[in-house]
Amino acid sequence: QLKGLVPEMQFVLLTEGVSKASNVDELSRCDAAVLLEERNATSMGKLTADVNQIRLFNKKVLGAIVM
């Protein structure tokens, strides 16, 4: 649904956390990130760690969507 709202953007879905090796490679090529989190499945510590990891790459965090 998000792709339909902003058709000129390219989206890549990263799973298993930001720090996974293949995700780090993808993250290094993007401009910004939006975190998708499952309600009651992610701790605030994990979310904070993901945001900090993204910022280490000098990437913007546009927001978080809790599903």
All heavy atoms as TSV, in Angstrom:
chain	resi	resn	atom	element	x	y	z
A	1	GLN	N	N	0.827	-1.200	0.000
A	1	GLN	CA	C	0.000	0.000	0.000
A	1	GLN	C	C	0.865	1.255	0.000
A	1	GLN	O	O	0.527	2.238	-0.636
A	1	GLN	CB	C	-0.918	0.009	1.214
A	1	GLN	CG	C	-2.006	-1.037	1.133
A	1	GLN	CD	C	-2.840	-1.087	2.405
A	1	GLN	OE1	O	-2.444	-0.582	3.441
A	1	GLN	NE2	N	-3.997	-1.700	2.311
A	2	LEU	N	N	1.968	1.219	0.719
A	2	LEU	CA	C	2.857	2.369	0.793
A	2	LEU	C	C	3.430	2.711	-0.578
A	2	LEU	O	O	3.539	3.872	-0.945
A	2	LEU	CB	C	3.982	2.086	1.788
A	2	LEU	CG	C	4.853	3.248	2.226
A	2	LEU	CD1	C	4.012	4.359	2.822
A	2	LEU	CD2	C	5.889	2.770	3.221
A	3	LYS	N	N	3.760	1.690	-1.356
A	3	LYS	CA	C	4.286	1.910	-2.711
A	3	LYS	C	C	3.295	2.685	-3.566
A	3	LYS	O	O	3.675	3.530	-4.365
A	3	LYS	CB	C	4.605	0.583	-3.389
A	3	LYS	CG	C	5.839	-0.090	-2.866
A	3	LYS	CD	C	6.079	-1.379	-3.612
A	3	LYS	CE	C	7.270	-2.110	-3.074
A	3	LYS	NZ	N	7.562	-3.326	-3.827
A	4	GLY	N	N	2.018	2.412	-3.407
A	4	GLY	CA	C	0.993	3.089	-4.184
A	4	GLY	C	C	0.851	4.559	-3.825
A	4	GLY	O	O	0.477	5.377	-4.659
A	5	LEU	N	N	1.173	4.919	-2.595
A	5	LEU	CA	C	1.064	6.309	-2.168
A	5	LEU	C	C	2.191	7.179	-2.709
A	5	LEU	O	O	2.016	8.371	-2.924
A	5	LEU	CB	C	1.077	6.385	-0.629
A	5	LEU	CG	C	-0.124	5.771	0.084
A	5	LEU	CD1	C	0.105	5.764	1.588
A	5	LEU	CD2	C	-1.390	6.526	-0.258
A	6	VAL	N	N	3.350	6.564	-2.919
A	6	VAL	CA	C	4.518	7.309	-3.394
A	6	VAL	C	C	5.151	6.520	-4.539
A	6	VAL	O	O	6.202	5.909	-4.392
A	6	VAL	CB	C	5.539	7.531	-2.259
A	6	VAL	CG1	C	6.562	8.571	-2.644
A	6	VAL	CG2	C	4.869	7.918	-0.956
A	7	PRO	N	N	4.525	6.524	-5.717
A	7	PRO	CA	C	4.986	5.666	-6.808
A	7	PRO	C	C	6.384	5.994	-7.331
A	7	PRO	O	O	7.050	5.132	-7.889
A	7	PRO	CB	C	3.933	5.869	-7.899
A	7	PRO	CG	C	3.252	7.128	-7.554
A	7	PRO	CD	C	3.357	7.298	-6.067
A	8	GLU	N	N	6.856	7.228	-7.129
A	8	GLU	CA	C	8.180	7.575	-7.637
A	8	GLU	C	C	9.318	7.096	-6.735
A	8	GLU	O	O	10.485	7.222	-7.084
A	8	GLU	CB	C	8.302	9.087	-7.878
A	8	GLU	CG	C	8.116	9.951	-6.658
A	8	GLU	CD	C	6.664	10.259	-6.311
A	8	GLU	OE1	O	5.740	9.793	-6.978
A	8	GLU	OE2	O	6.462	10.984	-5.338
A	9	MET	N	N	9.000	6.544	-5.577
A	9	MET	CA	C	10.018	6.021	-4.670
A	9	MET	C	C	10.206	4.534	-4.879
A	9	MET	O	O	9.276	3.819	-5.209
A	9	MET	CB	C	9.620	6.243	-3.210
A	9	MET	CG	C	9.809	7.603	-2.691
A	9	MET	SD	S	9.435	7.577	-0.931
A	9	MET	CE	C	10.501	8.837	-0.368
A	10	GLN	N	N	11.421	4.088	-4.660
A	10	GLN	CA	C	11.710	2.658	-4.693
A	10	GLN	C	C	11.783	2.167	-3.254
A	10	GLN	O	O	12.438	2.791	-2.414
A	10	GLN	CB	C	13.044	2.400	-5.391
A	10	GLN	CG	C	13.393	0.932	-5.442
A	10	GLN	CD	C	14.742	0.690	-6.112
A	10	GLN	OE1	O	15.441	1.607	-6.502
A	10	GLN	NE2	N	15.097	-0.556	-6.228
A	11	PHE	N	N	11.111	1.064	-2.968
A	11	PHE	CA	C	11.091	0.504	-1.625
A	11	PHE	C	C	11.775	-0.858	-1.624
A	11	PHE	O	O	11.605	-1.647	-2.544
A	11	PHE	CB	C	9.647	0.336	-1.132
A	11	PHE	CG	C	8.961	1.629	-0.858
A	11	PHE	CD1	C	8.278	2.303	-1.857
A	11	PHE	CD2	C	8.996	2.187	0.409
A	11	PHE	CE1	C	7.645	3.507	-1.610
A	11	PHE	CE2	C	8.366	3.390	0.674
A	11	PHE	CZ	C	7.688	4.051	-0.335
A	12	VAL	N	N	12.549	-1.111	-0.574
A	12	VAL	CA	C	13.184	-2.405	-0.374
A	12	VAL	C	C	12.818	-2.852	1.029
A	12	VAL	O	O	13.023	-2.114	1.999
A	12	VAL	CB	C	14.723	-2.308	-0.512
A	12	VAL	CG1	C	15.365	-3.635	-0.207
A	12	VAL	CG2	C	15.101	-1.824	-1.897
A	13	LEU	N	N	12.270	-4.037	1.162
A	13	LEU	CA	C	11.884	-4.564	2.459
A	13	LEU	C	C	13.047	-5.360	3.042
A	13	LEU	O	O	13.522	-6.317	2.434
A	13	LEU	CB	C	10.646	-5.462	2.320
A	13	LEU	CG	C	10.128	-6.086	3.604
A	13	LEU	CD1	C	9.697	-5.003	4.598
A	13	LEU	CD2	C	8.975	-7.018	3.302
A	14	LEU	N	N	13.524	-4.930	4.195
A	14	LEU	CA	C	14.593	-5.634	4.897
A	14	LEU	C	C	13.972	-6.378	6.066
A	14	LEU	O	O	13.206	-5.813	6.824
A	14	LEU	CB	C	15.641	-4.640	5.416
A	14	LEU	CG	C	16.251	-3.691	4.396
A	14	LEU	CD1	C	17.231	-2.755	5.071
A	14	LEU	CD2	C	16.924	-4.448	3.280
A	15	THR	N	N	14.318	-7.637	6.207
A	15	THR	CA	C	13.781	-8.427	7.309
A	15	THR	C	C	14.919	-8.881	8.218
A	15	THR	O	O	16.086	-8.786	7.863
A	15	THR	CB	C	13.017	-9.653	6.780
A	15	THR	OG1	O	13.915	-10.444	6.008
A	15	THR	CG2	C	11.840	-9.250	5.915
A	16	GLU	N	N	14.569	-9.333	9.390
A	16	GLU	CA	C	15.520	-9.885	10.365
A	16	GLU	C	C	16.469	-8.848	10.956
A	16	GLU	O	O	17.561	-9.166	11.377
A	16	GLU	CB	C	16.323	-11.037	9.756
A	16	GLU	CG	C	15.468	-12.193	9.310
A	16	GLU	CD	C	16.294	-13.315	8.735
A	16	GLU	OE1	O	17.415	-13.531	9.230
A	16	GLU	OE2	O	15.816	-13.962	7.804
A	17	GLY	N	N	16.071	-7.598	10.973
A	17	GLY	CA	C	16.859	-6.577	11.651
A	17	GLY	C	C	17.829	-5.839	10.756
A	17	GLY	O	O	18.319	-6.356	9.770
A	18	VAL	N	N	18.112	-4.637	11.161
A	18	VAL	CA	C	18.969	-3.748	10.386
A	18	VAL	C	C	20.409	-4.235	10.346
A	18	VAL	O	O	21.103	-4.066	9.354
A	18	VAL	CB	C	18.899	-2.321	10.983
A	18	VAL	CG1	C	19.870	-1.388	10.311
A	18	VAL	CG2	C	17.481	-1.770	10.871
A	19	SER	N	N	20.885	-4.873	11.407
A	19	SER	CA	C	22.308	-5.213	11.497
A	19	SER	C	C	22.687	-6.501	10.751
A	19	SER	O	O	23.865	-6.820	10.656
A	19	SER	CB	C	22.726	-5.327	12.963
A	19	SER	OG	O	21.961	-6.306	13.617
A	20	LYS	N	N	21.729	-7.220	10.185
A	20	LYS	CA	C	22.043	-8.405	9.379
A	20	LYS	C	C	22.901	-7.980	8.187
A	20	LYS	O	O	22.661	-6.949	7.567
A	20	LYS	CB	C	20.756	-9.067	8.897
A	20	LYS	CG	C	20.983	-10.328	8.104
A	20	LYS	CD	C	19.669	-10.947	7.668
A	20	LYS	CE	C	19.957	-12.117	6.756
A	20	LYS	NZ	N	18.741	-12.640	6.150
A	21	ALA	N	N	23.928	-8.749	7.853
A	21	ALA	CA	C	24.925	-8.361	6.846
A	21	ALA	C	C	24.299	-7.928	5.523
A	21	ALA	O	O	24.666	-6.891	4.969
A	21	ALA	CB	C	25.911	-9.500	6.624
A	22	SER	N	N	23.360	-8.696	4.985
A	22	SER	CA	C	22.762	-8.324	3.697
A	22	SER	C	C	21.936	-7.044	3.815
A	22	SER	O	O	21.845	-6.264	2.871
A	22	SER	CB	C	21.909	-9.461	3.152
A	22	SER	OG	O	20.858	-9.758	4.046
A	23	ASN	N	N	21.353	-6.808	4.977
A	23	ASN	CA	C	20.577	-5.588	5.188
A	23	ASN	C	C	21.475	-4.366	5.305
A	23	ASN	O	O	21.110	-3.277	4.875
A	23	ASN	CB	C	19.690	-5.717	6.424
A	23	ASN	CG	C	18.575	-6.725	6.220
A	23	ASN	OD1	O	18.286	-7.127	5.104
A	23	ASN	ND2	N	17.951	-7.141	7.295
A	24	VAL	N	N	22.653	-4.534	5.891
A	24	VAL	CA	C	23.612	-3.435	5.983
A	24	VAL	C	C	24.005	-2.981	4.583
A	24	VAL	O	O	24.094	-1.787	4.310
A	24	VAL	CB	C	24.853	-3.851	6.814
A	24	VAL	CG1	C	25.973	-2.831	6.679
A	24	VAL	CG2	C	24.471	-4.036	8.277
A	25	ASP	N	N	24.196	-3.933	3.687
A	25	ASP	CA	C	24.536	-3.608	2.302
A	25	ASP	C	C	23.407	-2.811	1.642
A	25	ASP	O	O	23.651	-1.799	0.990
A	25	ASP	CB	C	24.825	-4.892	1.520
A	25	ASP	CG	C	25.274	-4.615	0.096
A	25	ASP	OD1	O	26.194	-3.800	-0.082
A	25	ASP	OD2	O	24.691	-5.213	-0.828
A	26	GLU	N	N	22.175	-3.249	1.808
A	26	GLU	CA	C	21.019	-2.531	1.246
A	26	GLU	C	C	20.904	-1.141	1.858
A	26	GLU	O	O	20.657	-0.164	1.163
A	26	GLU	CB	C	19.720	-3.312	1.482
A	26	GLU	CG	C	19.569	-4.542	0.630
A	26	GLU	CD	C	19.270	-4.227	-0.833
A	26	GLU	OE1	O	18.887	-3.083	-1.154
A	26	GLU	OE2	O	19.445	-5.123	-1.656
A	27	LEU	N	N	21.083	-1.065	3.169
A	27	LEU	CA	C	20.956	0.205	3.876
A	27	LEU	C	C	21.978	1.214	3.378
A	27	LEU	O	O	21.680	2.407	3.253
A	27	LEU	CB	C	21.124	-0.019	5.381
A	27	LEU	CG	C	20.986	1.194	6.278
A	27	LEU	CD1	C	19.612	1.825	6.124
A	27	LEU	CD2	C	21.232	0.810	7.726
A	28	SER	N	N	23.161	0.752	3.050
A	28	SER	CA	C	24.205	1.668	2.588
A	28	SER	C	C	23.841	2.321	1.255
A	28	SER	O	O	24.366	3.375	0.920
A	28	SER	CB	C	25.541	0.935	2.471
A	28	SER	OG	O	25.520	0.002	1.413
A	29	ARG	N	N	22.918	1.710	0.506
A	29	ARG	CA	C	22.523	2.238	-0.806
A	29	ARG	C	C	21.242	3.060	-0.787
A	29	ARG	O	O	20.850	3.614	-1.806
A	29	ARG	CB	C	22.374	1.091	-1.798
A	29	ARG	CG	C	23.719	0.456	-2.123
A	29	ARG	CD	C	23.585	-0.610	-3.155
A	29	ARG	NE	N	23.275	-1.854	-2.437
A	29	ARG	CZ	C	22.730	-2.918	-2.978
A	29	ARG	NH1	N	22.418	-2.927	-4.240
A	29	ARG	NH2	N	22.489	-3.994	-2.263
A	30	CYS	N	N	20.591	3.161	0.346
A	30	CYS	CA	C	19.316	3.884	0.380
A	30	CYS	C	C	19.504	5.323	0.848
A	30	CYS	O	O	20.561	5.699	1.349
A	30	CYS	CB	C	18.320	3.158	1.279
A	30	CYS	SG	S	18.621	3.367	3.042
A	31	ASP	N	N	18.467	6.113	0.682
A	31	ASP	CA	C	18.485	7.510	1.112
A	31	ASP	C	C	17.898	7.684	2.512
A	31	ASP	O	O	18.313	8.564	3.254
A	31	ASP	CB	C	17.688	8.388	0.147
A	31	ASP	CG	C	18.324	8.426	-1.229
A	31	ASP	OD1	O	19.557	8.483	-1.312
A	31	ASP	OD2	O	17.579	8.397	-2.222
A	32	ALA	N	N	16.916	6.850	2.845
A	32	ALA	CA	C	16.221	6.982	4.123
A	32	ALA	C	C	15.532	5.663	4.455
A	32	ALA	O	O	15.473	4.757	3.626
A	32	ALA	CB	C	15.200	8.109	4.061
A	33	ALA	N	N	14.999	5.582	5.674
A	33	ALA	CA	C	14.348	4.348	6.113
A	33	ALA	C	C	13.023	4.647	6.817
A	33	ALA	O	O	12.863	5.684	7.458
A	33	ALA	CB	C	15.260	3.582	7.066
A	34	VAL	N	N	12.100	3.720	6.672
A	34	VAL	CA	C	10.853	3.701	7.428
A	34	VAL	C	C	10.818	2.347	8.114
A	34	VAL	O	O	10.956	1.312	7.462
A	34	VAL	CB	C	9.613	3.858	6.506
A	34	VAL	CG1	C	8.340	3.710	7.311
A	34	VAL	CG2	C	9.646	5.184	5.774
A	35	LEU	N	N	10.669	2.343	9.419
A	35	LEU	CA	C	10.640	1.090	10.166
A	35	LEU	C	C	9.213	0.559	10.238
A	35	LEU	O	O	8.278	1.310	10.524
A	35	LEU	CB	C	11.180	1.309	11.581
A	35	LEU	CG	C	12.638	1.756	11.650
A	35	LEU	CD1	C	12.971	2.264	13.040
A	35	LEU	CD2	C	13.552	0.621	11.269
A	36	LEU	N	N	9.038	-0.715	9.954
A	36	LEU	CA	C	7.754	-1.395	10.101
A	36	LEU	C	C	7.870	-2.327	11.298
A	36	LEU	O	O	8.718	-3.217	11.308
A	36	LEU	CB	C	7.421	-2.206	8.846
A	36	LEU	CG	C	7.288	-1.436	7.550
A	36	LEU	CD1	C	7.118	-2.390	6.378
A	36	LEU	CD2	C	6.120	-0.480	7.622
A	37	GLU	N	N	7.049	-2.113	12.273
A	37	GLU	CA	C	7.125	-2.892	13.505
A	37	GLU	C	C	5.792	-3.552	13.798
A	37	GLU	O	O	4.737	-2.966	13.566
A	37	GLU	CB	C	7.520	-1.995	14.683
A	37	GLU	CG	C	8.822	-1.241	14.487
A	37	GLU	CD	C	10.040	-2.147	14.405
A	37	GLU	OE1	O	9.989	-3.273	14.942
A	37	GLU	OE2	O	11.041	-1.736	13.815
A	38	GLU	N	N	5.859	-4.758	14.298
A	38	GLU	CA	C	4.646	-5.479	14.680
A	38	GLU	C	C	4.296	-5.128	16.126
A	38	GLU	O	O	5.150	-5.204	17.009
A	38	GLU	CB	C	4.867	-6.984	14.542
A	38	GLU	CG	C	3.631	-7.798	14.771
A	38	GLU	CD	C	3.852	-9.278	14.543
A	38	GLU	OE1	O	4.893	-9.656	13.991
A	38	GLU	OE2	O	2.963	-10.055	14.944
A	39	ARG	N	N	3.064	-4.732	16.334
A	39	ARG	CA	C	2.609	-4.337	17.665
A	39	ARG	C	C	2.867	-5.467	18.677
A	39	ARG	O	O	2.613	-6.627	18.391
A	39	ARG	CB	C	1.107	-4.016	17.621
A	39	ARG	CG	C	0.560	-3.470	18.922
A	39	ARG	CD	C	-0.906	-3.098	18.807
A	39	ARG	NE	N	-1.204	-2.217	17.693
A	39	ARG	CZ	C	-1.029	-0.889	17.688
A	39	ARG	NH1	N	-0.545	-0.296	18.746
A	39	ARG	NH2	N	-1.344	-0.180	16.626
A	40	ASN	N	N	3.409	-5.100	19.810
A	40	ASN	CA	C	3.710	-6.022	20.923
A	40	ASN	C	C	4.765	-7.067	20.578
A	40	ASN	O	O	4.901	-8.057	21.273
A	40	ASN	CB	C	2.443	-6.717	21.426
A	40	ASN	CG	C	1.422	-5.745	21.964
A	40	ASN	OD1	O	1.772	-4.750	22.592
A	40	ASN	ND2	N	0.157	-6.007	21.708
A	41	ALA	N	N	5.517	-6.869	19.485
A	41	ALA	CA	C	6.549	-7.839	19.115
A	41	ALA	C	C	7.949	-7.236	19.152
A	41	ALA	O	O	8.920	-7.967	19.093
A	41	ALA	CB	C	6.262	-8.402	17.725
A	42	THR	N	N	8.047	-5.926	19.240
A	42	THR	CA	C	9.346	-5.256	19.240
A	42	THR	C	C	9.474	-4.409	20.492
A	42	THR	O	O	8.584	-3.630	20.810
A	42	THR	CB	C	9.484	-4.347	18.000
A	42	THR	OG1	O	9.327	-5.144	16.828
A	42	THR	CG2	C	10.834	-3.667	17.956
A	43	SER	N	N	10.591	-4.567	21.186
A	43	SER	CA	C	10.818	-3.761	22.383
A	43	SER	C	C	11.332	-2.384	21.994
A	43	SER	O	O	11.852	-2.175	20.898
A	43	SER	CB	C	11.845	-4.445	23.295
A	43	SER	OG	O	13.129	-4.427	22.680
A	44	MET	N	N	11.199	-1.446	22.904
A	44	MET	CA	C	11.704	-0.099	22.657
A	44	MET	C	C	13.221	-0.139	22.477
A	44	MET	O	O	13.773	0.602	21.657
A	44	MET	CB	C	11.323	0.816	23.810
A	44	MET	CG	C	11.546	2.253	23.505
A	44	MET	SD	S	10.611	2.713	22.030
A	44	MET	CE	C	10.476	4.423	22.241
A	45	GLY	N	N	13.901	-1.019	23.200
A	45	GLY	CA	C	15.351	-1.162	23.060
A	45	GLY	C	C	15.751	-1.605	21.660
A	45	GLY	O	O	16.708	-1.090	21.081
A	46	LYS	N	N	15.016	-2.554	21.094
A	46	LYS	CA	C	15.292	-3.052	19.741
A	46	LYS	C	C	15.029	-1.947	18.715
A	46	LYS	O	O	15.815	-1.742	17.792
A	46	LYS	CB	C	14.420	-4.275	19.450
A	46	LYS	CG	C	14.404	-4.733	18.006
A	46	LYS	CD	C	15.637	-5.534	17.637
A	46	LYS	CE	C	15.501	-6.207	16.292
A	46	LYS	NZ	N	15.722	-5.342	15.155
A	47	LEU	N	N	13.940	-1.229	18.890
A	47	LEU	CA	C	13.605	-0.138	17.981
A	47	LEU	C	C	14.682	0.956	18.036
A	47	LEU	O	O	15.142	1.443	17.007
A	47	LEU	CB	C	12.238	0.442	18.332
A	47	LEU	CG	C	11.697	1.557	17.454
A	47	LEU	CD1	C	11.572	1.107	16.018
A	47	LEU	CD2	C	10.368	2.045	17.977
A	48	THR	N	N	15.110	1.297	19.245
A	48	THR	CA	C	16.166	2.297	19.415
A	48	THR	C	C	17.464	1.836	18.778
A	48	THR	O	O	18.160	2.620	18.116
A	48	THR	CB	C	16.375	2.598	20.910
A	48	THR	OG1	O	15.145	3.077	21.455
A	48	THR	CG2	C	17.453	3.637	21.131
A	49	ALA	N	N	17.799	0.563	18.940
A	49	ALA	CA	C	19.020	0.015	18.337
A	49	ALA	C	C	18.957	0.088	16.816
A	49	ALA	O	O	19.954	0.436	16.167
A	49	ALA	CB	C	19.234	-1.424	18.797
A	50	ASP	N	N	17.804	-0.230	16.234
A	50	ASP	CA	C	17.648	-0.148	14.778
A	50	ASP	C	C	17.795	1.296	14.288
A	50	ASP	O	O	18.463	1.550	13.287
A	50	ASP	CB	C	16.293	-0.716	14.340
A	50	ASP	CG	C	16.244	-2.228	14.361
A	50	ASP	OD1	O	17.305	-2.864	14.491
A	50	ASP	OD2	O	15.135	-2.781	14.247
A	51	VAL	N	N	17.178	2.231	14.990
A	51	VAL	CA	C	17.285	3.644	14.610
A	51	VAL	C	C	18.742	4.097	14.686
A	51	VAL	O	O	19.251	4.758	13.780
A	51	VAL	CB	C	16.380	4.530	15.503
A	51	VAL	CG1	C	16.694	6.011	15.315
A	51	VAL	CG2	C	14.911	4.259	15.209
A	52	ASN	N	N	19.428	3.724	15.749
A	52	ASN	CA	C	20.835	4.109	15.897
A	52	ASN	C	C	21.702	3.500	14.803
A	52	ASN	O	O	22.621	4.155	14.290
A	52	ASN	CB	C	21.358	3.716	17.278
A	52	ASN	CG	C	20.775	4.572	18.376
A	52	ASN	OD1	O	20.338	5.690	18.151
A	52	ASN	ND2	N	20.741	4.033	19.581
A	53	GLN	N	N	21.430	2.261	14.416
A	53	GLN	CA	C	22.181	1.596	13.349
A	53	GLN	C	C	21.974	2.335	12.024
A	53	GLN	O	O	22.922	2.569	11.278
A	53	GLN	CB	C	21.743	0.141	13.210
A	53	GLN	CG	C	22.487	-0.652	12.163
A	53	GLN	CD	C	23.883	-1.049	12.592
A	53	GLN	OE1	O	24.154	-1.158	13.777
A	53	GLN	NE2	N	24.762	-1.250	11.650
A	54	ILE	N	N	20.754	2.724	11.751
A	54	ILE	CA	C	20.446	3.459	10.519
A	54	ILE	C	C	21.176	4.799	10.518
A	54	ILE	O	O	21.760	5.205	9.513
A	54	ILE	CB	C	18.924	3.653	10.371
A	54	ILE	CG1	C	18.252	2.296	10.128
A	54	ILE	CG2	C	18.597	4.637	9.251
A	54	ILE	CD1	C	16.749	2.308	10.313
A	55	ARG	N	N	21.186	5.471	11.641
A	55	ARG	CA	C	21.853	6.780	11.740
A	55	ARG	C	C	23.365	6.668	11.609
A	55	ARG	O	O	24.019	7.618	11.193
A	55	ARG	CB	C	21.461	7.459	13.043
A	55	ARG	CG	C	20.027	7.946	13.009
A	55	ARG	CD	C	19.637	8.653	14.257
A	55	ARG	NE	N	18.293	9.201	14.138
A	55	ARG	CZ	C	17.544	9.509	15.176
A	55	ARG	NH1	N	17.995	9.352	16.412
A	55	ARG	NH2	N	16.340	10.003	14.985
A	56	LEU	N	N	23.946	5.517	11.976
A	56	LEU	CA	C	25.382	5.314	11.792
A	56	LEU	C	C	25.779	5.429	10.321
A	56	LEU	O	O	26.911	5.768	9.997
A	56	LEU	CB	C	25.809	3.940	12.327
A	56	LEU	CG	C	25.947	3.803	13.832
A	56	LEU	CD1	C	26.250	2.366	14.206
A	56	LEU	CD2	C	27.018	4.732	14.377
A	57	PHE	N	N	24.840	5.140	9.431
A	57	PHE	CA	C	25.072	5.233	7.991
A	57	PHE	C	C	24.707	6.618	7.448
A	57	PHE	O	O	24.654	6.822	6.250
A	57	PHE	CB	C	24.257	4.168	7.250
A	57	PHE	CG	C	24.818	2.790	7.372
A	57	PHE	CD1	C	24.450	1.965	8.416
A	57	PHE	CD2	C	25.740	2.320	6.447
A	57	PHE	CE1	C	24.976	0.692	8.532
A	57	PHE	CE2	C	26.273	1.052	6.551
A	57	PHE	CZ	C	25.887	0.229	7.602
A	58	ASN	N	N	24.457	7.554	8.375
A	58	ASN	CA	C	24.045	8.914	7.992
A	58	ASN	C	C	22.796	8.913	7.123
A	58	ASN	O	O	22.671	9.693	6.175
A	58	ASN	CB	C	25.185	9.665	7.286
A	58	ASN	CG	C	26.352	9.904	8.214
A	58	ASN	OD1	O	26.156	10.284	9.364
A	58	ASN	ND2	N	27.545	9.656	7.737
A	59	LYS	N	N	21.878	8.013	7.460
A	59	LYS	CA	C	20.595	7.929	6.747
A	59	LYS	C	C	19.498	8.497	7.645
A	59	LYS	O	O	19.575	8.411	8.872
A	59	LYS	CB	C	20.243	6.480	6.402
A	59	LYS	CG	C	21.320	5.743	5.633
A	59	LYS	CD	C	21.645	6.378	4.311
A	59	LYS	CE	C	22.744	5.612	3.609
A	59	LYS	NZ	N	23.062	6.146	2.320
A	60	LYS	N	N	18.495	9.064	7.033
A	60	LYS	CA	C	17.363	9.602	7.788
A	60	LYS	C	C	16.370	8.496	8.101
A	60	LYS	O	O	16.168	7.584	7.300
A	60	LYS	CB	C	16.662	10.691	6.991
A	60	LYS	CG	C	17.496	11.929	6.810
A	60	LYS	CD	C	16.731	12.977	6.072
A	60	LYS	CE	C	17.616	14.210	5.921
A	60	LYS	NZ	N	16.923	15.298	5.255
A	61	VAL	N	N	15.754	8.590	9.269
A	61	VAL	CA	C	14.640	7.718	9.622
A	61	VAL	C	C	13.390	8.563	9.422
A	61	VAL	O	O	13.169	9.543	10.130
A	61	VAL	CB	C	14.755	7.219	11.076
A	61	VAL	CG1	C	13.551	6.364	11.436
A	61	VAL	CG2	C	16.053	6.456	11.286
A	62	LEU	N	N	12.593	8.200	8.424
A	62	LEU	CA	C	11.401	8.980	8.103
A	62	LEU	C	C	10.271	8.747	9.091
A	62	LEU	O	O	9.396	9.578	9.251
A	62	LEU	CB	C	10.917	8.666	6.679
A	62	LEU	CG	C	11.914	8.995	5.564
A	62	LEU	CD1	C	11.317	8.609	4.213
A	62	LEU	CD2	C	12.316	10.453	5.584
A	63	GLY	N	N	10.286	7.581	9.731
A	63	GLY	CA	C	9.241	7.286	10.705
A	63	GLY	C	C	9.136	5.807	10.956
A	63	GLY	O	O	9.945	5.009	10.477
A	64	ALA	N	N	8.123	5.452	11.729
A	64	ALA	CA	C	7.859	4.049	12.043
A	64	ALA	C	C	6.376	3.788	11.866
A	64	ALA	O	O	5.549	4.625	12.210
A	64	ALA	CB	C	8.300	3.719	13.461
A	65	ILE	N	N	6.077	2.633	11.325
A	65	ILE	CA	C	4.691	2.193	11.168
A	65	ILE	C	C	4.519	0.967	12.053
A	65	ILE	O	O	5.261	0.004	11.936
A	65	ILE	CB	C	4.385	1.835	9.701
A	65	ILE	CG1	C	4.572	3.070	8.810
A	65	ILE	CG2	C	2.983	1.261	9.572
A	65	ILE	CD1	C	4.503	2.784	7.339
A	66	VAL	N	N	3.563	1.047	12.965
A	66	VAL	CA	C	3.272	-0.073	13.859
A	66	VAL	C	C	2.035	-0.782	13.335
A	66	VAL	O	O	0.984	-0.166	13.152
A	66	VAL	CB	C	3.058	0.400	15.307
A	66	VAL	CG1	C	2.759	-0.780	16.219
A	66	VAL	CG2	C	4.270	1.180	15.803
A	67	MET	N	N	2.190	-2.061	13.041
A	67	MET	CA	C	1.094	-2.830	12.455
A	67	MET	C	C	0.491	-3.776	13.472
A	67	MET	O	O	1.119	-4.241	14.334
A	67	MET	CB	C	1.605	-3.614	11.253
A	67	MET	CG	C	2.216	-2.711	10.226
A	67	MET	SD	S	3.145	-3.485	8.887
A	67	MET	CE	C	2.384	-5.001	8.581
